[in-house]
Amino acid sequence: MSAVFPIQSVSKGCADAPVLKERGQREVFCGLTGIIWLHRKIQDAFFLVVGSRTCAHLIQSAAGVMIFAEPRFATAIIDERDLAGLADCNEELDRVVTRLIERRPEIKLLFLVGSCPSEVIKLDLSRAASRLSSRFSPDVRVLNYSGSGIETTFTQGEDACLASLVPVLPPAAAHAPAALMVVGALADVVEDQFARLFKQLGIGPVQFFPPRQANEMPTVGPNTVFLLAQPFLADTAVALEARGATRLPAPFPLGVEGTTAWLQAAASAFGVDAATFEGAIAPARDRATTAVARQRTQLAGKSIFFFPDSQLEIPLARFLSRELGMLLAEVGTPYLHRQHMAEELALLPENTFLSEGQHVENQLDRCRAAQPDIVVCGLGLANPLEAEGLTTKWAIELVFTPIQGFEQAADLAELFSRPLVRRLRLAA
Ligand code: SF4
């Protein structure tokens, strides 16, 4: 494989770098947010949040602008009578689900999504899901997971959702040939690009998880190797490994370098020779390299500060520092999975300031002291920081936008250059 472009020599990057661990008040969305992109991905699934009016408000406002047809998510509201133990929540839930399935026969997969209120009253949604699943199978499968905001961050909703699906994935035949599974919700356009590249590389069969339809679940077994397409899928990876699958260690497919290395991991596992690899990826890689270089003029030398939010922070920091020449003031992440991040950490510049968890006041102090050119943070922090004169980028936008792969590398860089250019125009 030829190098993408002259890579700064990094002896060991941040593989063993110290990490500031913080515990304190956090400013993050909860796992219910994942419903917004998951319901678009699995097109015959329905997400029924069992929660409060606050939960309903959160997903309605996060998705509100996109609802033109009948949405595939809703909230079964737990009200005061339920909280006081005056009503039987299980009976109520069964009634709501029955009505929903009668009215929406196209639903093939129904997730009961737990929330802080359902966890506080200890409503056992796994029992409810198996009760309802046996009642409505084989037409509808009912599963459950938690989207609660207690001690979690918003991308963990996807992890919990996918982990709940792993036990029901069909087993691969005992002597099935090696198959590749790409794990993590990707925009359809990105998935199609990767499918084409894998085909050109001669790698197959390739299955994407989650699939677009509930009846297209990938098979899994000891012959399955999987690539994580998203860095926040720790529980899903554990569940897949428990089913015999093997994770291919790789950086994440962000930017030219990350995408090349990610594809290379699959190519090595499937014995693709160097010439075939180069021939298959060179056109898209070279186009992306040129497009990213244009963004570099805006971003090189600019400093960036990451608040912990999406768990995409470390791969993004690697991309922005190595391909765009940005300076990393601090890279915060809600959780640091050293094994899944090993390849990413090794590529970060040495002495990068890494922090895990959050104590928002302390971190705000460090951010103000650093005066970075751009701050990546949650919506709750963005407005106050903008008012203080800092330029911000919403972390959640990076999850909603297609950013993986060669074709999206320059768009990803532009997500950071655009707010900087806007700020410069406002100042002029
Ligand atoms: S799950 Fe918890 S954090 Fe999320 S909206 Fe509901 S109450 Fe709020």
Boltz pocket constraint, residues with backbone or C-beta under 6 A from the ligand:
constraints:
  - pocket:
      binder: B
      contacts: [[A, 30], [A, 31], [A, 32], [A, 51], [A, 52], [A, 54], [A, 55], [A, 56], [A, 58], [A, 114], [A, 115], [A, 116], [A, 117], [A, 147], [A, 148], [A, 149], [A, 150]]
      max_distance: 6.0
